[in-house]
Amino acid sequence: MIEENEHIPKLAIVLLSYNSLELVKKFLPKIIEHTPKTKEYEIVLVDNGSADNTSEYVKENFPAIRLIRIEINKGFTNGYCASLPQIKAKYYCLISSDIEVSPNWTEPILELMESDSEIAACQPKIMSFDRRNEFEYAGGAGGMIDHLGYPFARGRLINVVEEDEGQYDNIQESFWASGASFFVRADLYHKAGGLDNDYFAHMEEIDLCWRFKNMGYKIMFHPDSKVYHMGGFIIKYGSPGKVFRNHRNNLIMMLKNLPPYQGIWKIPLRFVMDLITILKMIMDGNIKTVPAVSRAHLQFLIHLPKWLGKRSEAKKHWKDQNLRAVYPKSMVWQFFVKGKKKFTDLDWNP
């Protein structure tokens, strides 16, 4: 409840940290430095059950920063599910602890979102922290998806990341915004049901953006805001845990959000394509990740009634579905068979 005469900030920057004290020391001062010092901006650090004295460090060194402590870590999604209902703002920026922000990183996005009430979420340009002229895997210059549910981004197809040469320096409608730095309207976040806590981690932001799209809203990218992402700090890229959640959560996301009747053939086809993925893992010597894909399929099937229930809940909000930024072909086929390694090679204008 909002009390009478209570001031609500325009933006709450919500930094989620789990055993990331070294990153908090490194990157929190940058967030403070490059965030306007007015009552319209609030910085909140959510300590997601850390055992590295993060809370004590923040209390001692940054007493002006609001601290929310979650006693037991129940996953990345739960960190936000537990904290955001306690935070009042017009917009949230959900930001990972391994992000370095740059000057003027909030203003362009807020100006864009203020100009169009149909924009639900927006992301900045996400660059690699280590290779600063390259886009970063997790979002690049705006997230897209192909018609079979495979996510990709302007600046990154599969595992090929491009250098930033200004080729994507336009404000662009996309399909999803990266959870590494995710600006979202707070009221719509809660109306849509927020992040799905069953995901634990990975693809939760794509699922949320898909729900926004099914509600008729836009997801945007703004090139004038730039951040640098380390990536893979908590769960390493290519690890069995990440492979499991990526495959399972992608299937859940498709079942929840695909237009009527499309899941009947697209989800079985994804099972077949995942079997091809398993064969490639074996050929590449990545044997340890093979059981992760099989376990993802098993968990998806065992809990199928739950996922169908989530689809029914989400459909209650469907209205004027916005299917822009869905690539009408198979990005995987274009990449592996036709050799198209860059977004621009797809010859597609979303």
VOMARTOR-865221 format. One line per 8 residues: number of its first residue (from 0); their letters; for each residue y, x, z of C-alpha. Coordinates in steps of 0.02 Angstrom, whole numbers. Example, Ala and Ser with C-alpha at 12.3 -4.5 7.8 and 13.67 -1.06 7.14 Angstrom:
2
0 = as = -225:615:390 ~ -53:684:357
//
This chain:
350
0 = mieenehi = 0:0:0 ~ 176:59:-42 ~ 296:25:100 ~ 470:-42:67 ~ 595:98:30 ~ 453:226:24 ~ 490:365:-100 ~ 353:393:-229
8 = pklaivll = 360:561:-320 ~ 357:561:-508 ~ 220:694:-513 ~ 88:749:-389 ~ 8:914:-439 ~ -165:907:-362 ~ -250:1076:-352 ~ -436:1065:-312
16 = synslelv = -513:1218:-231 ~ -690:1259:-176 ~ -720:1432:-104 ~ -581:1492:-218 ~ -467:1580:-94 ~ -440:1728:-209 ~ -385:1610:-348 ~ -271:1512:-230
24 = kkflpkii = -187:1675:-180 ~ -168:1722:-363 ~ -114:1558:-443 ~ -37:1442:-312 ~ 124:1547:-303 ~ 141:1526:-493 ~ 126:1337:-477 ~ 259:1337:-341
32 = ehtpktke = 373:1453:-442 ~ 362:1351:-603 ~ 373:1177:-528 ~ 547:1098:-504 ~ 604:1101:-322 ~ 647:917:-305 ~ 574:770:-212 ~ 507:705:-378
40 = yeivlvdn = 370:837:-373 ~ 236:859:-241 ~ 103:995:-237 ~ -59:949:-149 ~ -202:1070:-118 ~ -371:986:-94 ~ -491:1100:-2 ~ -660:1034:-59
48 = gsadntse = -769:1091:87 ~ -731:1276:68 ~ -805:1404:188 ~ -681:1543:145 ~ -533:1493:257 ~ -433:1419:114 ~ -357:1285:226 ~ -304:1410:358
56 = yvkenfpa = -225:1523:226 ~ -125:1380:149 ~ -66:1316:318 ~ -6:1488:367 ~ 72:1545:204 ~ 127:1384:119 ~ 169:1259:257 ~ 270:1151:136
64 = irliriei = 115:1119:29 ~ 22:961:73 ~ -158:999:120 ~ -304:878:110 ~ -466:944:185 ~ -635:873:131 ~ -764:929:258 ~ -919:927:147
72 = nkgftngy = -921:974:-36 ~ -1005:837:-136 ~ -955:898:-308 ~ -801:923:-416 ~ -781:738:-453 ~ -795:691:-270 ~ -652:808:-227 ~ -536:698:-330
80 = caslpqik = -622:534:-288 ~ -595:569:-103 ~ -418:637:-115 ~ -324:540:-249 ~ -325:372:-157 ~ -225:464:-22 ~ -93:527:-144 ~ 48:416:-207
88 = akyyclis = 138:463:-367 ~ 182:394:-538 ~ 83:533:-623 ~ -53:650:-565 ~ -86:823:-634 ~ -264:870:-592 ~ -272:1059:-603 ~ -415:1181:-576
96 = sdievspn = -396:1327:-457 ~ -425:1452:-599 ~ -269:1401:-698 ~ -112:1505:-716 ~ 38:1399:-763 ~ 191:1458:-859 ~ 377:1411:-852 ~ 422:1234:-904
104 = wtepilel = 241:1177:-901 ~ 270:1003:-828 ~ 430:940:-909 ~ 377:921:-1093 ~ 223:820:-1046 ~ 315:707:-925 ~ 452:675:-1054 ~ 321:627:-1182
112 = mesdseia = 229:511:-1064 ~ 392:432:-1007 ~ 435:396:-1189 ~ 277:295:-1225 ~ 192:181:-1099 ~ 34:179:-1206 ~ -3:362:-1164 ~ -131:366:-1024
120 = acqpkims = -160:554:-1014 ~ -99:717:-1089 ~ -144:901:-1084 ~ -50:1063:-1116 ~ -102:1203:-1231 ~ -245:1289:-1140 ~ -259:1475:-1173 ~ -385:1605:-1115
128 = fdrrnefe = -330:1699:-960 ~ -418:1860:-1015 ~ -384:1850:-1202 ~ -211:1777:-1198 ~ -189:1755:-1385 ~ -345:1645:-1395 ~ -372:1464:-1351 ~ -487:1430:-1205
136 = yaggaggm = -654:1342:-1223 ~ -610:1197:-1108 ~ -485:1099:-1209 ~ -391:1215:-1327 ~ -257:1115:-1416 ~ -328:942:-1380 ~ -503:873:-1363 ~ -592:780:-1503
144 = idhlgypf = -765:702:-1521 ~ -878:671:-1669 ~ -965:507:-1709 ~ -1124:566:-1623 ~ -1035:602:-1459 ~ -1017:792:-1470 ~ -851:850:-1395 ~ -750:990:-1474
152 = argrlinv = -567:1040:-1479 ~ -431:1097:-1595 ~ -453:1284:-1578 ~ -637:1279:-1526 ~ -794:1221:-1616 ~ -958:1245:-1521 ~ -937:1424:-1456 ~ -811:1490:-1584
160 = veedegqy = -636:1503:-1513 ~ -483:1532:-1624 ~ -330:1638:-1600 ~ -168:1542:-1576 ~ -62:1571:-1730 ~ 44:1415:-1709 ~ -77:1314:-1816 ~ -85:1174:-1686
168 = dniqesfw = 95:1175:-1626 ~ 121:989:-1652 ~ 116:844:-1530 ~ -52:766:-1571 ~ -154:616:-1519 ~ -325:675:-1466 ~ -481:594:-1395 ~ -489:680:-1227
176 = asgasffv = -382:792:-1118 ~ -456:938:-1024 ~ -488:921:-839 ~ -427:1100:-817 ~ -248:1032:-826 ~ -251:843:-840 ~ -91:738:-831 ~ -128:553:-805
184 = radlyhka = -38:394:-756 ~ -90:361:-577 ~ -97:172:-592 ~ -207:180:-748 ~ -318:309:-667 ~ -358:190:-526 ~ -366:35:-638 ~ -496:119:-749
192 = ggldndyf = -601:166:-597 ~ -556:350:-592 ~ -678:492:-619 ~ -861:441:-614 ~ -931:519:-456 ~ -1108:519:-525 ~ -1058:656:-647 ~ -1033:784:-506
200 = ahmeeidl = -952:899:-635 ~ -934:919:-824 ~ -875:789:-951 ~ -805:677:-815 ~ -632:689:-894 ~ -700:648:-1067 ~ -784:493:-997 ~ -622:439:-913
208 = cwrfknmg = -522:468:-1073 ~ -649:368:-1173 ~ -626:225:-1051 ~ -438:238:-1076 ~ -464:233:-1264 ~ -574:79:-1247 ~ -430:0:-1150 ~ -316:33:-1300
216 = ykimfhpd = -221:184:-1232 ~ -181:353:-1308 ~ -229:529:-1254 ~ -105:663:-1308 ~ -83:851:-1325 ~ 86:938:-1305 ~ 106:1117:-1370 ~ 266:1155:-1274
224 = skvyhmgg = 171:1160:-1110 ~ 54:1309:-1091 ~ -71:1362:-959 ~ -202:1501:-950 ~ -379:1462:-894 ~ -506:1586:-825 ~ -653:1467:-849 ~ -831:1475:-782
232 = fiikygsp = -778:1531:-608 ~ -883:1409:-506 ~ -1023:1365:-629 ~ -1048:1497:-762 ~ -1047:1449:-947 ~ -1227:1435:-1008 ~ -1303:1424:-833 ~ -1448:1302:-808
240 = gkvfrnhr = -1340:1194:-695 ~ -1204:1178:-825 ~ -1329:1146:-965 ~ -1412:1009:-862 ~ -1249:919:-822 ~ -1180:936:-997 ~ -1334:856:-1076 ~ -1361:721:-944
248 = nnlimmlk = -1177:675:-928 ~ -1154:667:-1116 ~ -1293:538:-1129 ~ -1219:437:-985 ~ -1047:445:-1065 ~ -1112:383:-1232 ~ -1208:239:-1154 ~ -1056:186:-1053
256 = nlppyqgi = -928:194:-1192 ~ -1000:179:-1368 ~ -950:24:-1466 ~ -1078:-117:-1466 ~ -1246:-80:-1548 ~ -1206:102:-1588 ~ -1301:168:-1438 ~ -1462:88:-1501
264 = wkiplrfv = -1479:225:-1633 ~ -1360:362:-1579 ~ -1437:394:-1408 ~ -1617:412:-1476 ~ -1548:526:-1611 ~ -1466:633:-1477 ~ -1636:653:-1393 ~ -1704:720:-1557
272 = mdlitilk = -1556:836:-1579 ~ -1579:898:-1401 ~ -1759:943:-1444 ~ -1690:1049:-1586 ~ -1573:1128:-1459 ~ -1723:1170:-1350 ~ -1809:1256:-1497 ~ -1651:1357:-1528
280 = mimdgnik = -1644:1406:-1344 ~ -1823:1469:-1355 ~ -1787:1566:-1516 ~ -1633:1644:-1435 ~ -1732:1694:-1280 ~ -1640:1574:-1163 ~ -1802:1510:-1087 ~ -1726:1477:-915
288 = tvpavsra = -1612:1341:-984 ~ -1751:1241:-1070 ~ -1806:1145:-912 ~ -1623:1097:-883 ~ -1620:993:-1043 ~ -1786:908:-1003 ~ -1727:870:-827 ~ -1566:796:-898
296 = hlqflihl = -1666:677:-1009 ~ -1778:627:-864 ~ -1634:587:-746 ~ -1546:489:-882 ~ -1701:381:-912 ~ -1746:358:-728 ~ -1573:293:-686 ~ -1547:194:-846
304 = pkwlgkrs = -1513:29:-753 ~ -1372:114:-657 ~ -1291:180:-817 ~ -1305:8:-899 ~ -1220:-67:-746 ~ -1078:58:-766 ~ -1060:6:-948 ~ -1047:-176:-896
312 = eakkhwkd = -909:-133:-772 ~ -814:-30:-899 ~ -824:-167:-1031 ~ -724:-282:-920 ~ -570:-177:-963 ~ -603:-156:-1150 ~ -456:-214:-1255 ~ -394:-160:-1427
320 = qnlravyp = -510:-8:-1428 ~ -421:147:-1493 ~ -548:245:-1595 ~ -425:369:-1669 ~ -475:553:-1653 ~ -661:515:-1678 ~ -723:633:-1814 ~ -819:521:-1936
328 = ksmvwqff = -951:653:-1975 ~ -1067:766:-1875 ~ -970:916:-1812 ~ -1135:1001:-1770 ~ -1197:984:-1949 ~ -1032:1049:-2016 ~ -1040:1199:-1898 ~ -1222:1254:-1912
336 = vkgkkkft = -1268:1198:-2088 ~ -1105:1205:-2186 ~ -1035:1354:-2092 ~ -869:1274:-2043 ~ -816:1372:-1889 ~ -636:1314:-1865 ~ -557:1145:-1836 ~ -453:1164:-1992
344 = dldwnp = -614:1192:-2094 ~ -665:1012:-2057 ~ -533:949:-2179 ~ -491:805:-2063 ~ -325:736:-2004 ~ -352:636:-1844
//
